[in-house]
């Protein structure tokens, strides 16, 4: 199996930190995260993780 085939066989995941930057609301950050997750799903990513911070 060549390297390209190996990479295609990997089940890729994404970790999103979903940060609320200065001047942004939690609702804006959540909308951005949902959009990011939808794009990741469309691209075939296996799992989308969201970091939980206090």
N, C-alpha and C positions, 0 to 999 in steps of 0.2 A: 504494500500500500504506500503510495507516495504522500508527501506532506500535505498537499491540497486535499486529498481524500481523507486524511486523518483529521484535518481541521473541520471538514464538513461533517464528520461523524461525532464531533464534540457537542454536548448539550450546553450551550452558552447561557449564562444568566447575567443580569444587570443588577447593580446595587445603586439605588438613588438616595441621596442624602436629604432631598426635599427641604432644602434650607429656605427659611423666610428671611430674605435680605432686607436691609434697611429701606424703608419706604414701601415695602410690599406687605400685603395682607396674607393671613393664613389661607384664605379662599383662593387667592391668586396662585400661591405655591401649590395648593392641592390640584387646581385645574392644570397647572403645568405638569405635575407628576402624572396625572391621569392621561394627558396627551402623550407624554413620554412612554408610558406603559402601553398605550395603544399602538404607537409606532413600533415599539419593541416586539409586540405580539405579531404585527403585520410582517416584520422582518424575520420571524421564526425563532425568536429567543425562547428558551425553555421556561425560564422563571424570571420574575421581576420582584426584587426585594426592595423594601423601603426601610431605611435606617430609623430606628426609634431613638429620639433624644429627649432628655428631660426638658 
